[in-house]
Amino acid sequence: MAERAQGRLVVCPTPIGNLEDVTLRVLSVLRDADVIACEDTRRTRILLDRFGVSASLVSYHEHNEAQRATELVKRMQAGETVALVSDAGMPLVSDPGYVLVQACVGAGLGVEVLPGPSAALAALVASALPADTWRFAGFLPRKRAELEAVLRSPETVVAFESPRRLASTLEVAAALDPDRRAAVCRELTKVHEEVVRGTVAELATRYREIPAKGEVVLVVAGAPAGAGEFDEAVAAVRALVDGGAKPRTAATVVAKLTGTSANALYEALTS
């Protein structure tokens, strides 16, 4: 009896809100797959039941990625087709899946990626901000210095943010440049979808007074020319400190050479 050919992994994006956004091709793969690896079997079952898909599910999330990846690779090597989904959107994009894809590539297994819904792309287009060059930052960092570094990007920044931290993040952006344009995209494709555009200062005030609810994607216009020079100045201060210089002294030296504020450099280094 001939051995069964090796299987493959198919990465399937799922709707970010409205279930009707699932593609016909994704449904076809989900119907034919030997097993569907998903973050939450209960949430995935809602999608499958909506379209009459009967399939075997196995949990695959951040807490069991390594173990489950090994199991799934063995199944694919035995000839099975594994479909990978996340709770919403494209797997691997701020969602589990990287470990499994890496394991498949390492084992010489085929990996197919299907196109589909993406909260990041939907928000970028809805923001009405420049989309020729942009940066996806995933979930924004909590440390102020790291957050400022992201917000100083010369490209349009697209990021996921907690509604609880949205106002404070916008306030950090406003401290850098209050007139910078931004858009808060909330509950995309859902019944209460909302896109609010304005300056970061305006949006900071709005969401400080009335906190946002639901899932939020924040889009911020690229920083004006010269913003990247500050990051280079901070990096120079950090290099001097790593070499043994005192932070305040290092900030003063770099400030004189670059024309940057010594206080701003010191605060960026120590925040």
QUIFEN-V394519 format. One record per helix or strand of 2 or more residues. SS is the DSSP state (h for helix, s for strand). FROM is the first residue (numbers start at 0). LEN is the number of residues. Records with the same first field share a line. If there is no record, write none. Layout:
# QUIFEN-V394519
SS: FROM-LEN ; FROM-LEN
This chain:
# QUIFEN-V394519
s: 7-4 ; 34-4 ; 56-3 ; 80-4 ; 109-4 ; 133-6 ; 155-6 ; 180-6 ; 193-6 ; 215-5
h: 18-3 ; 23-9 ; 40-10 ; 64-13 ; 97-9 ; 118-9 ; 143-8 ; 165-11 ; 199-10 ; 226-16 ; 246-12 ; 261-9
